[in-house]
Structures are given as C-alpha cells and as structure tokens.
Amino acid sequence: MLGFNLTILMGPKVPIPAIQPLMETFESAEVTCRDDGRSGFQINFKAIRDPLLGPLDYSFHLNPQTRVFNRVILITTIMAIPYVLMDGIITNRQLSPGANGGSDMVTITGEDVSVMMDLEEKTMEHPGQTENVIAAKIIAMYSQYGLIPTVIPPPVADVPVPTERTPVQRGTDLAYLRDMAARYGYVFYIESGPVPGSNIAYWGPPKRLGLPQSAITYNMGAASNVETISFEHDALAPELVDGRLQDGRTNIKLPVMTLAAMQTPLAREQSLAMNMLNARKILPDNAGGLNIQAAMARAQGATNKSVGDTVTARGTIDAIKYGKPLKARSIVGVRGVGETYDGMYYVKEVTHGIQKGSYKQNFTLTREGTGALSPVVRV
C-alpha cells in the first residue's frame, strides 16, 4: 500500500485483468507519453512452454489476451492512488529465444488508441468547415475508444467559402489532425484516462496554464527526487516569420511577419526578445487561398512553436520519491539547479520504466528562455 504496483488490462474490445499465469512472467514495462508524435508502450514477459503442449508452443502465444490489435490498459498505483499510464493497441509481438541457457523473452509493443486513426488513407472534402470543426468531426468517428474531445478553436476563424476554396484531406485521419494542428503551433494527442477505458482527445495549443505538478528537486538533501538532469539552450531554435503573401480575397500582396511569441511565458528572460536581431527568419506558409488574417495566425503559430523549445531539460526521477507519475503535456516546477534554470517548464515527454521493485521516469522539459518568473514552485 505504501509502494507501487502495476495493473495490466488486456482484451479485444473490453480489456480485463491479465490472467495470473501471464502476470507471473512479467519482467518490465515501458510507456512513453509525448505531446507531438506517437505515444506507446512495450511490455516484456518471460516465455514459458505450455506444460500440456510441451514443445508445440509457448503458453504466451496461446493466450487470447495477447493477440495483436487487442487493447491494453496500463495502470500504476502509488500510495494507493491509481493512475492510468496508457490505453493502447498491440501492434507488434516479438519472440527472443534465450542464448546459452538464458530465458526466452516475449515482447509486445503498441501505441495509444490514436493508431486506429492511422490505418486508412483517404481523400475527403470538408466544405465550409474550419479546422476545429473538422477536428471535432473526425474525433467523433472514434467514440468506441472512449474519446472525450477537447478542441480549442484557432485564434482566427477562417471559414472557407465553398466558391473560393474547399479543405481537402489527403491521408489518414491522424495525419490530417496533426497537419491542421501544426498550422497554428497546436498539438494533437490522445491522453489516457482519467479513468480506465476513457481517453481525452486534445486538439489545441500546448497546455502552459493550470496547476503545476509537484516540483522536480535537485541537490536539496532528503527533498531531492531527481537522479540526473541536464540543460540545453539552443539559440538557433527561435524563428521569426518575415515575407509577403497575396491575400486570397483581395489579391493584394501584403506583409506577413511576427515580432514575438504570443503564448503564456514560463521564463523571465525570453530568448527571442533578447536576441531578436539574430533570430532565424523564415518565409510565411504559402498555402493557396488564405486571407491575410489566416496567414498571420499560421505565422504566429510557427513562431510560438519554435520559441517554446529554446531551453530543454532532460533527466530521470524516481517515481516513488516523487510520489506520483510525472505527467506529460502540462507544466512542472524545477528547483535546486540555480537561478538560471530554476522555475516553470512545459513537460514535453515522459518515459515510464517499470520493473519489479523499480519505477523510473525519463523526462523532457522545454521553455522559451532562462530565469524563473517566480521565486517559489509547488512542492
């Protein structure tokens, strides 16, 4: 009750607890959650011959719970509080016979339920619909996976007039959702939970507001919970947009440019503001038919996205000392590393590594500059 345990649910449609003989062969699990790109899991089991079938096959392969395209839900419980780490689909199985008397191992690998959005390429028109309306419509098509849509409209509502242009999807639903999000510096991801069987489908800007998580603490004696941490400041990351585009409605060429990032700040010294003259300059998105307001919104999204990755922190924490799983796609405080890098960060990626008696988390944090906005963080 004062430590942690892992619960694995598996099944074709409604996952149920993994059978006891399977859990007795459990070796390790790894779960990666990120705000951009694929999130997934990998679970390792010892492969044991079925006592009845003998040399015919491994008992793992005879278990219907472990078939490909079955659903898997991983739940970790720390201090008697459960947390859903992953709700995904098995997409790969591997058998590794042990060499020189070593144990045979079976590995199942999978991705979050968004992988089911990436199975069919299609060509589809979305006449008269803005990106957020299209996103909500696509997400609703996958309600069988317990998706709870959270769609944030772009800063500019560019409603396409059917006589002028029609949005056309060419590719999978997942690729199109991420392509539309990237136009405004937005992200699309599936966040497992908050209860088993439900998932939040988020389409919107990175979450840089809300209650911060408990601080990642370094070099503070018994309060320390981080094992390793390092920082990188990339001066070439920030990008400004500077160019001209022809307005799709007036046919007049107008300037499209950005001068600063327009997002909730996490750092006191904004790298872009401190080095504006040396910032990388890129041309605006030259998508045909855009009016100048939509072009400006996309330009601002490109700048916001680039600036957010200026300072990157990577490290490892002990989940038991931390007291809970570190959650990706939200904010967290860092303390004990010095005034330059202390303060609030956006949690871009977390990898959970679970073995018997061990629960470590590798993390990637980002923000737009150095220096803390506040002298305190949430403990």
JOTALIN-V292709 format. One record per backbone hydrogen bond with DSSP energy under -1.0 kcal/mol. CO is the residue of the C=O (numbers start at 1). NH is the residue of the N-H. E is the energy in kcal/mol with one decimal. If there is no record, write none. Layout:
{{CO,NH,E} {CO,NH,E}}
This chain:
{{3,79,-2.0} {5,77,-2.7} {7,75,-2.7} {8,18,-2.8} {9,73,-2.5} {10,16,-2.3} {11,71,-3.2} {16,10,-3.2} {19,23,-1.9} {20,24,-2.1} {22,25,-1.3} {23,26,-1.3} {25,46,-2.6} {28,44,-2.9} {29,354,-3.1} {30,42,-2.2} {31,352,-3.6} {32,40,-1.6} {33,350,-2.5} {39,112,-2.1} {40,32,-2.8} {41,110,-2.3} {42,30,-2.7} {43,108,-2.4} {44,27,-2.7} {44,28,-1.2} {45,106,-3.0} {48,59,-2.6} {50,54,-2.0} {53,56,-1.9} {57,50,-1.7} {60,63,-1.2} {63,66,-1.6} {64,67,-1.0} {67,70,-1.5} {70,90,-2.6} {71,11,-1.6} {72,88,-3.1} {73,9,-2.7} {74,85,-2.5} {74,86,-1.4} {75,7,-3.3} {76,83,-2.5} {77,5,-1.5} {78,81,-1.8} {81,78,-2.3} {83,76,-2.4} {86,74,-2.5} {87,113,-1.4} {88,72,-2.8} {89,111,-1.5} {90,69,-3.4} {92,109,-2.7} {94,107,-2.6} {96,105,-2.2} {99,102,-1.3} {104,47,-2.9} {105,96,-3.4} {106,45,-3.0} {107,94,-2.5} {108,43,-2.6} {109,91,-2.6} {109,92,-1.8} {110,41,-2.3} {111,89,-3.0} {112,115,-2.4} {113,116,-1.7} {114,117,-1.7} {115,118,-1.5} {117,174,-1.9} {122,171,-2.5} {124,169,-3.6} {126,129,-1.3} {130,134,-2.3} {131,135,-2.7} {132,136,-2.2} {133,137,-2.0} {134,138,-2.5} {135,139,-2.5} {136,140,-1.8} {138,141,-1.1} {139,142,-1.9} {140,143,-1.1} {142,145,-1.8} {143,146,-1.9} {146,199,-2.8} {148,201,-1.8} {150,203,-2.7} {156,158,-1.1} {157,159,-1.1} {161,164,-2.7} {161,165,-2.5} {167,126,-2.8} {169,124,-2.1} {171,122,-1.5} {172,176,-2.1} {173,177,-2.4} {174,178,-2.2} {175,179,-2.2} {176,180,-2.6} {177,181,-2.0} {178,182,-2.4} {181,184,-1.5} {181,186,-2.8} {182,185,-1.2} {187,204,-2.1} {189,202,-2.5} {191,200,-3.0} {195,198,-2.1} {198,193,-2.4} {199,148,-3.1} {200,191,-3.1} {201,150,-2.8} {202,189,-1.8} {203,152,-2.9} {204,187,-3.2} {206,208,-1.1} {216,335,-2.2} {217,225,-1.9} {217,226,-1.7} {220,223,-1.7} {221,224,-1.7} {225,318,-1.7} {228,316,-2.1} {230,314,-2.2} {232,312,-2.7} {234,237,-1.3} {238,280,-1.3} {240,282,-2.8} {241,258,-2.0} {243,256,-3.3} {245,254,-2.9} {247,251,-2.2} {252,247,-2.6} {254,245,-2.4} {256,243,-1.6} {269,370,-1.4} {270,274,-2.1} {271,275,-1.4} {276,279,-1.1} {280,240,-3.0} {282,242,-2.6} {287,290,-1.1} {290,248,-2.5} {291,295,-2.1} {292,296,-2.1} {293,297,-2.0} {294,298,-2.1} {295,299,-2.1} {296,300,-2.5} {297,301,-1.9} {298,302,-1.9} {299,303,-1.9} {300,304,-2.6} {301,305,-2.2} {302,306,-1.9} {303,307,-2.4} {304,308,-1.8} {307,310,-1.8} {310,234,-2.9} {311,367,-1.7} {312,232,-2.3} {313,365,-3.2} {314,230,-2.4} {315,363,-2.3} {316,227,-3.2} {316,228,-1.3} {317,361,-2.3} {318,322,-2.4} {319,323,-1.9} {330,347,-3.6} {331,213,-2.0} {332,345,-2.4} {333,216,-3.1} {334,343,-2.6} {335,218,-2.0} {338,342,-1.8} {340,371,-3.3} {343,334,-2.4} {345,332,-2.2} {346,366,-2.4} {347,329,-3.0} {348,35,-1.7} {349,364,-2.4} {350,33,-3.0} {351,362,-2.6} {352,31,-2.2} {353,360,-2.4} {354,29,-2.5} {355,358,-2.1} {358,355,-2.7} {359,319,-2.2} {360,353,-3.2} {361,317,-2.4} {362,351,-3.1} {363,315,-1.6} {364,348,-2.0} {364,349,-1.6} {365,313,-2.5} {366,346,-2.9} {367,311,-2.8} {368,271,-1.9} {370,269,-2.9} {371,268,-2.0} {378,215,-2.1}}
